[in-house]
Amino acid sequence: MTYTLFGMAGSLYTARARSYMRTNAVPFTEVKAGSEEFLGKIVPQIGRWIIPVIKTTEGSIIQDGADIIDHLDAAGFSKKPIYPADPKLLVIAHLFELFGSHGLLRPAMHYRWNFDDVNLPFLRETFRDVLPSGLPKEAEDAAFLHASGRMRKAAEVFGVNPQTYNLVEESYAQFLSLMEQHLRIHPFILGGHPTIADYGLIGAMYAHLGRDPAPLHLMQTRAPNVFRWVERMNMAETFVDGAMASSDGELIDSETLPDSLFDLMRFISEDYLAEITAHVERANSWLERHPDIETGSSTNNKSMKSGMGLAPFAWRGAQIETVVIPYRFCLLQRLHDAFEAQSTENQGAIRTTLQGVELDSLLDLKTNRRIERHENDEIWGEKADG
């Protein structure tokens, strides 16, 4: 009973799925995205080149890190609940899932593509994962230049340019310091075992920031406890450290959340809230101009050149703009759905907690149309209530 994971060693979103599969001892074989099977069989089934993808033991194809994790969780692989039963912790977990998947894209892209003197030889080898086997070196070099050129342009639409380099580094240094302080005491974000919060963060923190040479050195020298967490998030063994809080595998008490967790949530408010707010506003403006969109039609979210375009916002004293990708709203909806499933009393407690870190507006930040996942694609759903 072995699964197949199609992906890339340096892929942010592959890292998320792989981390779950490793930490929960899912039996799997990883096959590079340049393989004959992936290019010849999997891509035609999905209708586009995208990773990660798993092939189940029954031969079904599932694309998208969140969908892969949810499928495996439903199949009973989770050693411990990855979705906390406590309502407040559940919403906080989805907050970190959202931020980790998209709020860390600026440092992830900056530290990969703007340190060529250190990173480039390593990246050339890593990117062979997406190339067909047996290519001559000249063809490999040309393919790498093409792929890396596209990624460098993508970095720009995520807000990384010469004018923001210093700001990106200041932002990441602050986040790394806050995460270091938290992980000195707690083995995982919400306590004694990984949750969807950790699986949201690990993509960027491993594939780019904990693996590429330049940021890896930065993490190991400035935040060794973050690096140890990255290691824990990539091993099947259960981690036990009697000197740590929640070392028994239990999650933290939502009534006495540690200051270090509040500090991380305040960072999310300061660093990411303006961006996701601008994206939702841009999406709603775009939806108003396209009232004829049919329910069930694809969002075509993978195109950087068309769609909803760029959303401007203020970030760390600068005006920047970043590309609006509808998939982000799927993750935001997961937070909303978790919140709205709670009792009125629990909703009040959650809102109060988020008010304390100036994130309560996130609970009401919605696109006018839901985005659903269907047949490995994002599609427009019915108009959202309210």
C-alpha positions as CSV (number, residue, x, y, z in Angstrom):
1,M,0.0,0.0,0.0
2,T,2.3,2.7,-1.3
3,Y,1.4,6.2,-2.5
4,T,3.3,8.0,-5.2
5,L,4.2,11.7,-4.7
6,F,5.1,13.6,-7.8
7,G,6.9,16.8,-7.0
8,M,10.3,18.5,-6.7
9,A,12.8,18.7,-3.9
10,G,12.9,22.5,-4.0
11,S,9.1,23.0,-4.4
12,L,7.4,24.9,-1.7
13,Y,4.1,23.2,-2.1
14,T,5.5,19.8,-2.5
15,A,7.3,20.3,0.8
16,R,4.0,20.7,2.5
17,A,2.6,17.4,1.4
18,R,5.9,15.6,1.8
19,S,6.2,16.8,5.4
20,Y,2.8,15.4,6.3
21,M,3.6,12.1,4.7
22,R,6.9,11.9,6.5
23,T,5.8,12.9,9.9
24,N,2.8,10.5,9.8
25,A,4.8,7.6,8.3
26,V,2.7,7.4,5.1
27,P,4.3,4.8,2.8
28,F,5.2,6.6,-0.4
29,T,7.7,6.9,-3.2
30,E,8.6,10.3,-4.5
31,V,8.9,10.6,-8.3
32,K,10.3,13.7,-9.9
33,A,8.0,16.0,-11.9
34,G,10.2,15.5,-15.0
35,S,9.5,11.8,-15.1
36,E,8.0,10.1,-18.1
37,E,5.0,9.0,-16.0
38,F,4.3,12.5,-14.7
39,L,4.6,14.2,-18.0
40,G,3.0,11.5,-20.1
41,K,0.2,10.3,-17.8
42,I,-0.4,12.6,-14.9
43,V,-0.3,16.0,-16.6
44,P,-2.8,15.0,-19.3
45,Q,-5.2,13.8,-16.6
46,I,-5.0,17.1,-14.6
47,G,-4.9,19.2,-17.7
48,R,-2.0,21.4,-16.6
49,W,1.6,21.0,-15.3
50,I,1.3,21.6,-11.5
51,I,2.8,20.0,-8.4
52,P,2.4,18.4,-5.9
53,V,0.3,15.5,-7.0
54,I,-0.2,12.1,-5.4
55,K,-1.4,8.9,-7.0
56,T,-3.3,6.8,-4.4
57,T,-3.0,3.1,-3.9
58,E,-6.2,2.8,-6.0
59,G,-4.8,4.9,-8.8
60,S,-6.7,8.1,-8.1
61,I,-5.0,11.4,-8.7
62,I,-5.1,14.2,-6.1
63,Q,-3.4,17.6,-6.7
64,D,-2.9,20.4,-4.1
65,G,-1.1,20.2,-0.8
66,A,-4.2,20.9,1.3
67,D,-6.3,18.3,-0.6
68,I,-3.5,15.7,-0.3
69,I,-3.2,16.3,3.4
70,D,-7.0,16.1,3.9
71,H,-7.2,12.9,1.9
72,L,-4.5,11.2,3.9
73,D,-5.9,12.6,7.2
74,A,-9.4,11.1,6.3
75,A,-7.7,7.8,5.5
76,G,-6.5,7.7,9.1
77,F,-2.8,8.4,8.7
78,S,-2.5,11.3,11.2
79,K,-0.7,10.2,14.4
80,K,-2.3,13.1,16.3
81,P,-5.2,15.3,15.2
82,I,-3.9,17.9,12.7
83,Y,-7.1,20.0,13.1
84,P,-7.3,20.9,16.8
85,A,-10.6,20.1,18.5
86,D,-10.4,23.3,20.5
87,P,-12.2,26.0,18.5
88,K,-9.8,28.8,19.2
89,L,-6.7,26.7,18.3
90,L,-8.4,25.5,15.2
91,V,-8.9,29.0,13.8
92,I,-5.3,30.0,14.9
93,A,-4.1,26.9,13.0
94,H,-5.8,28.0,9.9
95,L,-4.3,31.5,10.3
96,F,-0.8,30.1,10.2
97,E,-1.8,27.8,7.3
98,L,-2.9,30.9,5.3
99,F,0.2,33.0,6.3
100,G,2.7,30.2,5.8
101,S,1.4,29.2,2.4
102,H,1.4,32.8,1.0
103,G,2.7,35.3,3.5
104,L,6.2,33.9,3.4
105,L,6.5,34.1,-0.4
106,R,8.6,37.3,-0.3
107,P,11.4,35.9,1.7
108,A,11.1,32.6,0.0
109,M,11.6,34.1,-3.4
110,H,14.2,36.7,-2.4
111,Y,16.5,34.3,-0.6
112,R,16.3,31.8,-3.5
113,W,16.8,34.1,-6.5
114,N,18.9,37.0,-5.2
115,F,21.9,35.2,-3.9
116,D,23.3,33.6,-7.0
117,D,26.9,33.6,-5.8
118,V,25.9,31.1,-3.1
119,N,22.7,29.4,-4.4
120,L,23.1,29.0,-8.1
121,P,25.1,25.7,-8.4
122,F,22.7,24.1,-5.9
123,L,19.6,25.4,-7.7
124,R,20.9,24.1,-11.1
125,E,21.0,20.6,-9.7
126,T,17.7,20.9,-7.8
127,F,15.8,22.0,-10.9
128,R,16.8,18.8,-12.7
129,D,13.8,17.3,-10.9
130,V,11.4,19.0,-13.4
131,L,13.4,18.1,-16.5
132,P,13.0,14.9,-18.5
133,S,15.8,12.4,-17.9
134,G,18.6,12.0,-20.4
135,L,18.8,15.6,-21.6
136,P,22.2,16.7,-22.8
137,K,23.9,19.3,-20.6
138,E,23.2,22.1,-23.1
139,A,19.5,21.4,-23.0
140,E,19.5,21.2,-19.2
141,D,21.2,24.6,-19.0
142,A,18.8,26.2,-21.4
143,A,15.8,24.7,-19.6
144,F,17.1,26.0,-16.2
145,L,17.7,29.5,-17.6
146,H,14.1,29.5,-18.9
147,A,12.6,28.1,-15.7
148,S,14.7,30.3,-13.4
149,G,13.9,33.4,-15.5
150,R,10.2,32.7,-15.0
151,M,10.7,32.4,-11.3
152,R,12.7,35.6,-11.1
153,K,9.8,37.4,-12.8
154,A,7.4,35.7,-10.4
155,A,9.4,37.1,-7.5
156,E,8.8,40.6,-8.7
157,V,5.0,40.1,-8.7
158,F,5.3,38.9,-5.2
159,G,6.8,42.2,-4.2
160,V,10.5,41.4,-4.4
161,N,12.6,44.0,-6.2
162,P,15.7,46.0,-5.6
163,Q,13.7,48.7,-3.7
164,T,12.3,46.1,-1.3
165,Y,15.3,43.8,-0.7
166,N,16.2,45.4,2.6
167,L,12.6,45.4,3.8
168,V,12.2,41.7,2.9
169,E,15.3,40.9,4.9
170,E,14.2,43.0,7.9
171,S,10.8,41.3,7.8
172,Y,12.2,37.8,7.6
173,A,14.7,38.5,10.4
174,Q,11.9,39.6,12.6
175,F,9.8,36.6,11.9
176,L,12.8,34.2,12.3
177,S,13.6,35.7,15.7
178,L,10.0,35.4,16.9
179,M,9.7,31.9,15.7
180,E,13.0,31.0,17.3
181,Q,11.7,32.3,20.7
182,H,8.5,30.3,20.4
183,L,10.2,27.0,19.3
184,R,12.7,27.2,22.1
185,I,9.8,26.3,24.4
186,H,7.3,24.5,22.2
187,P,8.3,21.7,19.7
188,F,5.6,22.8,17.3
189,I,3.5,25.9,16.7
190,L,0.5,24.8,18.8
191,G,2.4,22.6,21.3
192,G,3.3,19.0,21.4
193,H,2.5,17.8,17.8
194,P,2.3,19.2,14.3
195,T,-1.1,20.6,13.2
196,I,-2.2,22.3,9.9
197,A,-0.4,25.4,11.3
198,D,3.0,23.7,11.0
199,Y,2.1,22.1,7.6
200,G,1.2,25.6,6.3
201,L,4.5,27.0,7.4
202,I,6.8,24.2,6.5
203,G,6.6,24.7,2.7
204,A,8.5,28.0,2.6
205,M,10.5,27.3,5.7
206,Y,11.9,24.0,4.3
207,A,11.9,24.0,0.5
208,H,13.3,27.6,0.1
209,L,14.4,29.0,3.5
210,G,15.6,25.8,5.1
211,R,17.3,24.1,2.1
212,D,18.7,26.6,-0.3
213,P,22.3,27.4,0.8
214,A,22.1,31.1,1.6
215,P,18.9,31.1,3.8
216,L,19.9,27.7,5.3
217,H,23.1,29.2,6.7
218,L,21.0,32.1,8.0
219,M,18.5,29.8,9.7
220,Q,21.2,27.5,11.2
221,T,23.2,30.4,12.6
222,R,20.5,32.8,13.8
223,A,17.6,30.4,14.6
224,P,18.8,26.9,15.4
225,N,15.5,26.0,17.1
226,V,13.7,26.8,13.9
227,F,16.1,24.6,12.0
228,R,15.4,21.8,14.5
229,W,11.7,22.3,13.9
230,V,12.3,22.0,10.1
231,E,14.1,18.7,10.8
232,R,11.3,17.5,13.0
233,M,8.8,18.3,10.3
234,N,10.7,16.0,8.0
235,M,11.0,12.8,10.0
236,A,8.7,10.0,10.9
237,E,10.1,9.6,14.5
238,T,8.1,11.1,17.3
239,F,10.1,13.9,18.9
240,V,10.2,14.0,22.7
241,D,12.1,16.6,24.8
242,G,11.3,16.6,28.4
243,A,12.6,20.1,28.8
244,M,10.0,21.5,26.5
245,A,6.5,22.5,27.2
246,S,3.9,20.2,25.8
247,S,6.6,17.5,25.4
248,D,3.8,14.9,26.1
249,G,2.4,15.5,22.7
250,E,-0.6,17.6,23.9
251,L,-1.5,21.0,22.5
252,I,-1.3,24.2,24.4
253,D,-4.2,25.4,26.5
254,S,-6.2,27.9,24.5
255,E,-7.1,29.8,27.7
256,T,-3.5,30.5,28.5
257,L,-1.8,31.0,25.1
258,P,1.9,31.8,25.4
259,D,3.2,35.3,24.7
260,S,5.4,33.9,22.0
261,L,2.4,32.8,20.0
262,F,0.7,36.2,20.4
263,D,3.9,37.8,19.2
264,L,3.8,35.6,16.0
265,M,0.2,36.5,15.4
266,R,1.0,40.2,15.8
267,F,3.7,39.8,13.2
268,I,1.1,38.3,10.8
269,S,-1.1,41.2,11.4
270,E,1.6,43.7,10.7
271,D,3.2,41.9,7.8
272,Y,0.4,40.2,6.0
273,L,-3.1,41.6,6.9
274,A,-2.8,44.6,4.6
275,E,-1.8,42.3,1.7
276,I,-4.7,39.8,2.0
277,T,-7.1,42.7,2.6
278,A,-6.0,44.4,-0.6
279,H,-6.3,41.1,-2.5
280,V,-9.9,40.5,-1.3
281,E,-10.8,44.1,-2.2
282,R,-9.2,43.7,-5.7
283,A,-11.0,40.4,-6.2
284,N,-14.4,41.9,-5.3
285,S,-13.8,44.8,-7.6
286,W,-12.9,42.4,-10.4
287,L,-16.0,40.3,-9.6
288,E,-18.2,43.4,-9.8
289,R,-16.9,44.0,-13.3
290,H,-17.5,40.4,-14.3
291,P,-21.0,39.6,-13.1
292,D,-21.5,37.0,-15.9
293,I,-19.0,34.5,-14.4
294,E,-20.7,31.1,-14.4
295,T,-20.8,29.0,-11.3
296,G,-18.4,26.1,-11.8
297,S,-16.1,27.9,-14.2
298,S,-12.4,27.8,-13.6
299,T,-10.7,30.7,-11.9
300,N,-7.6,30.2,-14.2
301,N,-5.6,31.2,-11.1
302,K,-2.2,30.0,-12.4
303,S,-1.7,32.8,-14.9
304,M,0.5,35.6,-13.7
305,K,-0.2,37.7,-16.9
306,S,-4.0,37.9,-16.8
307,G,-6.8,37.5,-14.3
308,M,-7.2,39.9,-11.4
309,G,-3.8,41.6,-11.8
310,L,-1.8,43.3,-9.0
311,A,-3.2,44.7,-5.8
312,P,-1.4,47.8,-4.2
313,F,-0.9,48.1,-0.5
314,A,1.3,49.7,2.1
315,W,4.0,47.4,3.5
316,R,6.7,48.5,6.0
317,G,6.5,52.1,5.0
318,A,6.6,51.4,1.2
319,Q,3.9,51.1,-1.4
320,I,4.1,47.7,-3.2
321,E,1.8,45.6,-5.3
322,T,1.5,41.8,-5.5
323,V,-0.3,39.5,-7.8
324,V,-3.8,38.3,-6.8
325,I,-4.0,34.5,-6.8
326,P,-7.5,33.2,-6.1
327,Y,-6.2,30.0,-4.5
328,R,-5.3,32.2,-1.4
329,F,-9.0,32.7,-0.9
330,C,-9.5,29.0,-0.6
331,L,-7.3,29.0,2.4
332,L,-8.9,32.1,3.8
333,Q,-12.3,30.3,3.4
334,R,-11.0,27.4,5.4
335,L,-10.4,29.8,8.3
336,H,-13.9,31.3,7.9
337,D,-15.5,27.9,7.7
338,A,-13.8,26.8,10.9
339,F,-14.9,30.0,12.7
340,E,-18.5,29.9,11.5
341,A,-18.9,26.3,12.5
342,Q,-18.4,27.3,16.2
343,S,-21.1,28.3,18.7
344,T,-21.8,31.9,19.3
345,E,-20.0,31.8,22.6
346,N,-16.9,30.3,21.0
347,Q,-17.0,32.7,18.1
348,G,-17.0,35.6,20.7
349,A,-13.9,34.1,22.4
350,I,-12.1,33.7,19.1
351,R,-12.9,37.2,18.0
352,T,-11.7,38.6,21.3
353,T,-8.4,36.8,21.0
354,L,-7.9,38.0,17.4
355,Q,-8.8,41.5,18.4
356,G,-5.9,41.5,20.9
357,V,-3.5,41.0,18.0
358,E,-5.4,43.2,15.5
359,L,-6.5,40.3,13.3
360,D,-10.2,40.3,14.0
361,S,-11.0,41.9,10.6
362,L,-9.8,38.7,9.0
363,L,-12.9,37.0,10.2
364,D,-15.1,39.2,8.0
365,L,-12.8,39.5,5.0
366,K,-14.6,37.6,2.3
367,T,-14.8,37.6,-1.5
368,N,-18.2,38.0,-3.0
369,R,-18.0,34.6,-4.6
370,R,-16.6,31.5,-3.0
371,I,-13.9,29.5,-4.6
372,E,-14.2,25.7,-4.5
373,R,-11.9,22.8,-5.4
374,H,-13.3,20.5,-8.0
375,E,-11.5,17.9,-10.1
376,N,-8.1,19.3,-9.1
377,D,-8.9,22.8,-10.1
378,E,-10.2,26.0,-8.4
379,I,-13.7,27.0,-9.7
380,W,-16.1,29.8,-8.9
381,G,-18.8,28.8,-6.4
382,E,-22.1,30.4,-5.6
383,K,-22.1,34.0,-4.4
384,A,-21.1,34.1,-0.7
385,D,-23.7,34.9,1.9
386,G,-23.6,38.4,3.4
